[in-house]
């Protein structure tokens, strides 16, 4: 019987390093900033690999200090498969400036990753939705715990 409760299963932990952001400026809907991803690692029971130094967060900082995330990255698994991951999300909890390392109750950092791959072994990723909880470790690292929605 369906209960309507959201069930999840831990998928992986992600750690990525970031370059300084590029400030594109205020376009009328907020400030566009682009943060390049310079590398990283994904570790989980069914998915492990390197985050390639190709990708970025193309976020918009709204006037209410909410950052609307638009992250795109590529993971190369240990067996050579490449997985494109893209995820929108929201971050808030610190006014302006770089991301801050705030306690859990003082920040909100959530994402909804999706995946694309041509690998038969990892094709199951093409059919799932995930949720991630993130935090930043200054000066240049972002971390996520990512869960598959069952």
C-alpha positions as CSV (number, residue, x, y, z in Angstrom):
1,X,0.0,0.0,0.0
2,X,1.3,3.5,-0.9
3,X,1.7,5.7,2.2
4,X,2.7,8.9,0.4
5,X,5.8,9.2,2.5
6,X,9.0,10.2,0.7
7,X,11.6,7.4,0.9
8,X,15.2,7.9,0.1
9,X,18.4,5.9,0.0
10,X,21.9,7.3,0.4
11,X,23.5,7.5,-3.1
12,X,26.9,9.2,-2.6
13,X,28.9,11.9,-0.8
14,X,30.4,14.5,-3.1
15,X,33.3,16.9,-2.4
16,X,34.2,19.5,-5.1
17,X,36.7,22.3,-5.2
18,X,35.7,25.6,-6.7
19,X,37.5,28.5,-8.3
20,X,36.6,32.1,-7.5
21,X,33.3,33.2,-9.0
22,X,32.8,35.4,-12.1
23,X,30.4,38.2,-11.4
24,X,28.3,38.7,-14.5
25,X,26.2,41.5,-12.9
26,X,22.6,42.4,-12.2
27,X,20.4,41.5,-15.2
28,X,17.2,42.7,-13.6
29,X,16.3,39.4,-12.1
30,X,19.2,39.2,-9.7
31,X,23.0,39.0,-9.9
32,X,24.3,36.2,-12.2
33,X,27.5,34.6,-10.8
34,X,29.4,31.7,-12.2
35,X,31.5,29.5,-10.0
36,X,33.8,27.0,-11.9
37,X,34.2,23.5,-10.6
38,X,37.9,22.6,-10.6
39,X,37.6,18.9,-9.5
40,X,36.4,16.6,-6.8
41,X,35.3,13.2,-5.8
42,X,32.0,11.2,-5.5
43,X,32.0,8.2,-3.1
44,X,29.0,5.9,-2.6
45,X,28.1,2.2,-2.5
46,X,27.0,2.0,-6.2
47,X,28.7,5.1,-7.7
48,X,32.3,6.4,-7.2
49,X,34.4,8.6,-9.4
50,X,36.1,11.8,-10.0
51,X,34.4,15.1,-10.6
52,X,36.1,16.5,-13.8
53,X,37.4,20.0,-13.9
54,X,34.7,20.9,-16.3
55,X,31.5,22.4,-15.1
56,X,30.2,25.2,-12.9
57,X,27.4,26.6,-10.8
58,X,25.6,29.3,-12.9
59,X,23.7,30.7,-9.9
60,X,21.5,33.8,-9.5
61,X,21.6,35.7,-6.3
62,X,18.1,37.3,-5.8
63,X,17.4,40.5,-3.9
64,X,16.1,38.4,-0.9
65,X,19.6,36.8,-0.6
66,X,18.5,33.5,-1.9
67,X,20.9,31.9,-4.4
68,X,19.1,29.9,-7.1
69,X,21.6,27.2,-8.0
70,X,22.2,25.8,-11.5
71,X,25.1,23.3,-11.2
72,X,26.4,21.2,-14.1
73,X,29.3,18.8,-13.8
74,X,30.7,15.5,-15.2
75,X,31.7,12.5,-13.1
76,X,34.1,9.9,-14.5
77,X,33.7,6.6,-12.7
78,X,36.6,4.3,-11.8
79,X,35.6,2.0,-14.7
80,X,35.7,4.9,-17.2
81,X,32.0,5.7,-17.6
82,X,31.1,9.4,-17.8
83,X,28.0,10.8,-16.1
84,X,26.6,14.2,-16.7
85,X,24.9,15.6,-13.6
86,X,22.8,18.8,-13.4
87,X,20.9,20.1,-10.5
88,X,19.0,23.2,-9.6
89,X,18.8,24.1,-5.9
90,X,18.4,26.8,-3.3
91,X,20.9,28.2,-0.9
92,X,20.2,30.9,1.7
93,X,21.4,31.8,5.2
94,X,24.1,34.4,4.7
95,X,23.8,37.8,3.2
96,X,25.9,38.4,0.2
97,X,29.7,37.6,0.1
98,X,31.0,34.1,-0.5
99,X,29.2,31.0,0.7
100,X,29.6,30.7,4.5
101,X,30.1,27.8,6.7
102,X,27.1,28.2,8.9
103,X,25.5,25.8,11.3
104,X,22.7,23.6,9.8
105,X,19.9,25.5,11.5
106,X,21.2,28.8,10.1
107,X,21.4,27.8,6.4
108,X,19.4,26.1,3.8
109,X,21.3,24.3,1.0
110,X,19.3,21.8,-1.0
111,X,19.6,20.5,-4.6
112,X,17.7,18.1,-6.8
113,X,20.3,16.2,-9.0
114,X,19.5,14.4,-12.2
115,X,21.8,12.4,-14.4
116,X,22.5,11.4,-18.0
117,X,24.8,8.7,-19.1
118,X,25.2,6.3,-22.1
119,X,26.8,3.7,-19.9
120,X,24.6,0.5,-19.6
121,X,26.1,-0.1,-16.1
122,X,24.9,3.2,-14.8
123,X,21.7,3.6,-16.9
124,X,19.6,3.3,-13.8
125,X,20.8,6.9,-13.0
126,X,18.9,8.1,-16.1
127,X,15.7,7.0,-14.4
128,X,16.0,8.5,-10.9
129,X,15.6,11.8,-9.2
130,X,17.8,12.6,-6.3
131,X,18.0,15.2,-3.5
132,X,21.1,16.6,-2.0
133,X,21.9,18.4,1.2
134,X,25.0,20.7,0.9
135,X,27.4,22.7,2.9
136,X,30.5,24.7,2.2
137,X,33.9,24.4,3.8
138,X,35.8,27.6,3.3
139,X,37.8,28.7,1.4
140,X,36.9,26.6,-1.7
141,X,35.2,23.3,-1.1
142,X,31.5,22.3,-1.4
143,X,30.1,19.0,-0.1
144,X,26.9,17.2,-0.6
145,X,25.2,14.2,0.8
146,X,23.0,12.9,-2.1
147,X,20.0,10.5,-1.8
148,X,18.1,8.7,-4.4
149,X,14.3,9.2,-4.1
150,X,12.7,5.8,-4.2
